[in-house]
Amino acid sequence: MISIIICSKDPRQLSLVVGNIRETIGIPYEIIAIENSSGKYGIGEAYNNGAKKAKYKYLCFIHEDIEFSNVGWGRNIISHFKDEELGLIGVAGSSYKSKIPSGWGGIQQFDYCNVYQEDKASDFSHLYSNPRNEEISRVVVLDGVFLAVQKKVWEEVNFDQDIFTGFHCYDLDFSLRVLDHYEVAVVYDIVIRHFSVGRFDNEWLRWSLILQKKFKHKLPVFIQDYGKINITKSDFQIFKFWGQRIFMAGNIGVFYEMRWLLGSLFVLMENVWLSYKRRRSKSLIS
C-alpha cells in the first residue's frame, strides 16, 4: 500500500535499504529505484519520475543511506494520513523558516526531530527534539532524508525539478509549497538511522540562495498557533547558527560566503527597520 521511491547512486546501499524495508515495513509495498549513478537527474526529477510510476495511494521518498529501526512503520504512515488536513510528514524539520539562506534548523525551540545520525567518527547520536512533547508536531519545512505524502498531494504539488535541478533544497521547497494547501508535520513513530553526514559546500549554499530568492516575498514562515514569534531575535539566532557552520565548513568559497553574509545582513537590517516602524506607529497612535 506504499510506494517507496529512491534516487539511487550506490547499488550496495540500495540493496541494504531494500532488505531493511522488507524486514520492517509491515505492509504491502513496492520499491521504485531510479538509477542515478551518473547524476543524470536532479533528485526532484528522479522523485517525480518515480512517483509517476507509483501504483499505491501513499508515497515515501527516502535516501538510500538509511535504515529503519522500528517494525511496522508502514502502518504508522497510513495511520497519520487518516487526518485529511495532513499533507506531508517527515522525521526532522522546523516550525520556523527564516528569510536568511539556511537549512531547516538552528533554533532549539522550533526544531523537531527523531533520527539516529552517524557522525564523522562513525558513531551514532540520537537527535531527538520535541519541545512541545507531542505525538506529531506541525512544522513548515522538513529534511528530505525521509518524506511521506499521499499521492494525490504529490499530484497537486510535485517537486520543482525545473528550478531545483541538483540535490539540495528540493525538500524545503516541496515542504513550503505543500504548506500552502495542507499541514506539514514531524512524526516520532518512524525511527531511522542515517549513515551520512550533511555536506555544506558551494553547491549547498548556492541552492540555499536560490531558495531564498524564490520565497523572498513569503519568508519568514512559522506556525502562528505556537505563540508570538520575535522575528528579529529569531533571525539573529539563525544568522549565528548558520554563519558558524558556513564559515567553519572550510570548503565554501569566499564568493559564496560573502553573498550569504551580505544577504543575511540585509535581512537583519530590514527586520530592525520594520520593528522600528511598528514601534513608532504604535507610539503615534497612543
Long-range contacts (C-beta under 8 A, 24 or more apart in sequence): 1-27, 1-28, 1-29, 1-56, 1-57, 1-58, 1-74, 1-78, 2-27, 2-28, 2-29, 2-30, 2-56, 2-58, 2-59, 2-60, 2-74, 2-77, 2-78, 2-148, 3-29, 3-30, 3-32, 3-50, 3-51, 3-53, 3-54, 3-55, 3-56, 3-58, 3-59, 3-60, 3-151, 4-29, 4-30, 4-31, 4-32, 4-60, 4-62, 5-32, 5-34, 5-46, 5-47, 5-50, 5-51, 5-54, 5-59, 5-60, 5-61, 5-62, 6-31, 6-32, 6-33, 6-34, 6-50, 6-61, 6-62, 6-63, 6-64, 7-34, 7-36, 7-41, 7-43, 7-46, 7-47, 7-50, 7-63, 7-64, 8-33, 8-34, 8-35, 8-36, 8-37, 8-64, 9-36, 9-37, 9-39, 9-64, 10-37, 10-64, 10-65, 11-37, 13-64, 13-65, 13-195, 14-64, 16-67, 17-62, 17-64, 17-65, 17-66, 17-67, 20-67, 20-68, 21-68, 23-71, 24-68, 24-69, 24-70, 24-71, 24-72, 24-73, 25-68, 25-72, 25-73, 25-74, 26-71, 26-72, 26-73, 26-74, 26-75, 27-74, 27-75, 27-78, 28-56, 29-56, 29-74, 30-54, 30-55, 30-56, 42-161, 42-164, 42-165, 42-166, 42-167, 42-170, 43-144, 43-159, 43-166, 43-167, 43-170, 44-159, 44-160, 44-161, 44-164, 44-165, 44-170, 44-174, 45-159, 45-161, 45-165, 47-159, 47-170, 48-158, 48-159, 48-161, 51-151, 51-154, 51-158, 54-151, 56-151, 57-150, 57-151, 57-152, 58-148, 58-149, 58-150, 58-151, 59-148, 59-149, 59-150, 59-151, 59-154, 60-146, 60-147, 60-148, 61-144, 61-146, 61-147, 61-148, 61-149, 62-145, 62-146, 62-147, 63-144, 63-145, 63-146, 63-194, 63-196, 65-194, 65-195, 65-196, 66-145, 66-146, 66-192, 66-193, 66-194, 66-195, 67-192, 67-193, 67-195, 68-190, 68-191, 68-192, 69-116, 69-191, 69-192, 69-193, 70-189, 70-190, 70-191, 73-189, 73-190, 73-191, 76-187, 76-189, 76-190, 77-148, 77-190, 80-136, 80-148, 80-185, 80-187, 81-148, 81-150, 83-183, 85-182, 85-183, 86-182, 86-183, 86-185, 87-149, 87-150, 87-153, 87-157, 87-178, 87-179, 87-181, 87-182, 87-183, 87-184, 88-142, 88-147, 88-148, 88-149, 88-153, 88-174, 88-175, 88-178, 88-182, 88-184, 88-185, 89-136, 89-142, 89-147, 89-148, 89-149, 89-184, 89-185, 89-186, 89-187, 89-190, 90-142, 90-143, 90-144, 90-145, 90-146, 90-147, 90-148, 90-175, 90-184, 90-185, 90-186, 90-187, 91-115, 91-143, 91-145, 91-146, 91-186, 91-187, 91-188, 91-190, 91-191, 91-192, 92-127, 92-142, 92-143, 92-145, 92-186, 93-139, 93-140, 93-141, 93-142, 93-143, 93-175, 93-184, 93-185, 93-186, 94-139, 94-140, 94-141, 95-137, 95-138, 95-139, 95-140, 95-222, 95-223, 95-226, 96-140, 96-220, 96-221, 96-222, 96-223, 96-229, 96-234, 97-140, 97-141, 97-172, 97-176, 97-219, 97-220, 97-221, 97-222, 98-219, 98-220, 98-234, 98-235, 98-238, 98-267, 99-212, 99-216, 99-219, 99-220, 99-235, 99-267, 100-212, 100-235, 100-238, 100-239, 100-242, 100-263, 100-264, 100-267, 100-268, 101-205, 101-208, 101-209, 101-211, 101-212, 101-242, 101-260, 101-263, 101-264, 102-208, 102-238, 102-241, 102-242, 103-172, 103-198, 103-208, 103-242, 104-141, 104-142, 104-143, 104-171, 104-172, 105-241, 106-237, 106-238, 106-241, 106-242, 107-234, 107-237, 107-238, 107-241, 110-222, 110-234, 112-137, 112-139, 112-186, 113-143, 113-186, 114-186, 114-188, 114-190, 114-191, 115-145, 115-191, 115-192, 115-193, 115-194, 116-191, 116-192, 116-193, 116-194, 117-193, 117-194, 117-197, 118-193, 118-194, 118-195, 118-196, 118-197, 119-197, 120-197, 124-193, 130-188, 132-226, 135-187, 135-188, 135-189, 136-185, 136-186, 136-187, 136-188, 137-185, 137-186, 138-183, 138-184, 138-185, 138-223, 138-225, 138-226, 139-175, 139-184, 139-185, 139-186, 139-223, 140-175, 140-176, 140-179, 140-184, 140-221, 140-222, 140-223, 141-171, 141-172, 141-175, 141-176, 141-184, 141-221, 142-171, 142-172, 142-175, 142-184, 142-186, 143-171, 144-170, 144-171, 144-174, 145-192, 145-194, 146-190, 146-192, 147-171, 147-174, 148-190, 149-178, 153-178, 153-181, 153-182, 156-181, 157-181, 163-210, 163-214, 164-207, 164-210, 164-211, 166-203, 166-207, 167-203, 168-203, 168-204, 168-207, 168-208, 169-204, 169-207, 169-208, 169-210, 169-211, 172-211, 173-211, 173-214, 173-215, 176-215, 176-218, 176-221, 179-221, 200-245, 200-246, 200-249, 200-251, 200-252, 201-249, 201-251, 201-252, 202-251, 202-252, 202-253, 202-256, 205-246, 205-252, 205-256, 205-257, 205-259, 205-260, 206-256, 208-260, 209-256, 209-259, 209-260, 209-263, 212-263, 231-271, 232-268, 232-271, 232-272, 232-275, 235-267, 235-268, 235-271, 236-268, 239-264, 239-267, 239-268
